[in-house]
Amino acid sequence: MKLFALIDCNNFYVSCERVFKPQLNQKPVVVLSNNDGCIIARSNEAKQLGIGMGEPFFKVKEIIDKHQVSVFSSNYTLYGDMSRRVMETLCEFTPDMEIYSIDEAFLDLSGYANIDLDDYGRKIQSTVKQWTGMPVSIGIARTKTLAKIANHLAKKSQRACGVLNLAYSPWLEKALKAVPVEKIWGVGKSFAKLCASRNIETAFDLRNADLDWVKKHRGVMGLRTVLELRGESCIDLEQTAPAKKGICVSQSFCRKVTSLDEMKEAVATYTTRAAEKLRKEKKCAGAISVFVKTNLFKTNEQRYVNSHTIELPTHTQDTSTLIEHGFAALHLVYRDKCNYKKAGVILSQLANNENVQLNLFDTNDHTKSKHLMEAIDSINQQHASNTIGYASSGIEKPWIAKFNHRSQRYTTRWDELLCVK
C-alpha cells in the first residue's frame, strides 16, 4: 500500500521573515514582488484585512498604513536558503522525497504503515519547527492527490492543528465533500468550469464522475486525477528533477530605460547571472536569446516587444563569450525612442559539460576559460556576489530593480548575520 505525505510551509515568504523577527508573529505581514510592485505573500492576519494576492502595493497602501502592516521586499537569497534547510530536515524522516516547489515536498511513507502516522506527522512538524523555525502543514494519504487535499484541509482545520491523516480515515468522504473541484491538484480553470456544467462541484463529485467522460475531456491526466481520488496511486515520486531545457534571467526595471548603453548593462548583468546558474548545473549553452519589452499597459506610449536568438558556434559556459553574443542579439531587437520596462536573457540548447562537441575552427583556450570561471565563481561565493564582475554590467546600475524594504540575508552573508544582544 502506497502512503504519501505532503509537507507545505505555511505562508512561506512571510514565515521566513518571522523566523528572524518573532515579534511579527500574530501580526499582519506582506511581502512584495520585484520593484516593490505587488503583494506576493500575506500572513493570515493580512488576508483578514482584505489584502488580496497580486494586488498592486499602491492600491492597498491605505490599509497597510492604517493597520500598521509590516512590509518586506522579496529576499530570494534568504528564502532559497531557508527552503534548503527545511528540505534537508525532511530527509531525516525518509530517504524517498520529491521537492515539489520551494515550500513543498512529498515524502514516501509506504514503509511506515505499521506506525502511528498521526504521531509521525506531528514529529515531522515539530522537528521542522525546532530545527528551522518554519511552521508546516502536513497531509497524509494513499495517493499524492489525496495528500494534497489532506494538506489543504490541515491548514484550515483548528482540530487538525496542521496535521491531517486521511490514509485510513473514516472521514475521507466528508473531507472530499469539503473541497471544491477547482482546489483539486491538477484541475485547471477550464476543466473546473466544465465540471460545474455537469454539477460536479466537489472532490467527492469528481471521484464519482464517469471515467469515459473525464478521459474524453481531460485525457489521461484527468483520468489519473479521478483514480487518485479513488485511492489508486497513479503518480509516483519524482526524486530526480527533470533536466532543464533553458535558463532564463529577467527583471523589470525600476524606471524607464531609454538608452542603448543602459540596456547593454542590463543584458550583461542578466547574462552573468544566467551563466552562473549554467555552471552550477554543470551545463553549457548552445544558444542565447535576448528579449525586450515596453510597458504594454500604457496606451500613451509606443508599445514594443521583440526577441532574437543567436546560435553559438560552440557550446559554452564562458560569461564573456555569452555577453558578446547577447549584445549581438540586443542590437538586432533594440529600437530607439522606446521606454523599456523589462529585458531578459534565455540560455537554451543546454548540454552537459562532458558532451560538448568542439568546433574545428574554434581557437579559444577552453581550459583557461574554465579555470577563470571557476576562480570567479569561487570568489563570489566566498564573499558577496558581484565581488568580481564584468565592466559591461555597469557600476551604479540606476535601472536595477528596487527592494526598499528588503530584510537582511541572515543565513548567507557574514555582514548580515543576526546580532543577539
Residue, then its C-alpha position, 0 to 999 in steps of 0.5 A: m500500500k502506497l502512503f504519501a505525505l505532503i509537507d507545505c510551509n505555511n505562508f512561506y515568504v512571510s514565515c521566513e521573515r518571522v523566523f528572524k523577527p518573532q515579534l511579527n508573529q500574530k501580526p499582519v505581514v506582506v511581502l512584495s514582488n520585484n520593484d516593490g510592485c505587488i503583494i506576493a505573500r500575506s500572513n493570515e492576519a493580512k488576508q483578514l484585512g482584505i489584502g488580496m494576492g497580486e494586488p498592486f502595493f499602491k492600491v492597498k497602501e491605505i490599509i497597510d498604513k492604517h493597520q500598521v502592516s509590516v512590509f518586506s521586499s522579496n529576499y530570494t537569497l534568504y528564502g532559497d536558503m531557508s527552503r534548503r534547510v527545511m528540505e534537508t530536515l525532511c530527509e531525516f524522516t525518509p530517504d524517498m522525497e520529491i521537492y515539489s516547489i520551494d515550500e513543498a515536498f512529498l515524502d514516501l511513507s509506504g514503509y511506515a504503515n505499521i506506525d502511528l502516522d498521526d504521531y509521525g506527522r506531528k514529529i515531522q512538524s515539530t522537528v521542522k519547527q525546532w530545527t528551522g523555525m518554519p511552521v508546516s502543514i502536513g497531509i497524509a494519504r494513499t495517493k499524492t492527490l489525496a495528500k494534497i487535499a489532506n494538506h489543504l484541509a490541515k491548514k484550515s482545520q483548528r482540530a487538525c492543528g496542521v496535521l491531517n491523516l486521511a490514509y485510513s480515515p473514516w472521514l475521507e468522504k466528508a473531507l472530499k465533500a469539503v473541497p471544491v473541484e477547482k482546489i483539486w491538484g491538477v484541475g485547471k480553470s477550464f476543466a473546473k468550469l466544465c465540471a460545474s456544467r455537469n454539477i460536479e462541484t466537489a472532490f467527492d463529485l469528481r471521484n464519482a464522475d464517469l471515467d469515459w467522460v473525464k478521459k474524453h475531456r481531460g485525457v489521461m491526466g484527468l483520468r489519473t486525477v479521478l483514480e487518485l481520488r479513488g485511492e489508486s496511486c497513479i503518480d509516483l515520486e519524482q526524486t530526480a528533477p527533470a533536466k532543464k531545457g533553458i535558463c532564463v534571467s529577467q527583471s523589470f526595471c525600476r524606471k524607464v530605460t531609454s538608452l542603448d548603453e543602459m540596456k547593454e548593462a542590463v543584458a550583461t548583468y542578466t547574462t552573468r547571472a544566467a551563466e552562473k546558474l549554467r555552471k552550477e548545473k554543470k551545463c553549457a549553452g548552445a544558444i542565447s536569446v535576448f528579449v525586450k519589452t515596453n510597458l504594454f499597459k500604457t496606451n500613451e506610449q509606443r508599445y514594443v516587444n521583440s526577441h532574437t536568438i543567436e546560435l553559438p558556434t560552440h557550446t559554452q559556459d564562458t560569461s564573456t563569450l555569452i555577453e558578446h553574443g547577447f549584445a549581438a542579439l540586443h542590437l538586432v531587437y533594440r529600437d530607439k525612442c522606446n521606454y523599456k520596462k523589462a529585458g531578459v536573457i534565455l540560455s537554451q540548447l543546454a548540454n552537459n559539460e562532458n558532451v560538448q562537441l568542439n568546433l574545428f575552427d574554434t581557437n579559444d583556450h577552453t581550459k583557461s576559460k574554465h579555470l577563470m570561471e571557476a576562480i570567479d565563481s569561487i570568489n563570489q561565493q566566498h564573499a558577496s556576489n558581484t565581488i568580481g564582475y564584468a565592466s559591461s554590467g555597469i557600476e551604479k546600475p540606476w535601472i536595477a530593480k528596487f527592494n526598499h524594504r528588503s530584510q537582511r540575508y541572515t543565513t548567507r552573508w557574514d555582514e548580515l548575520l543576526c546580532v543577539k544582544 
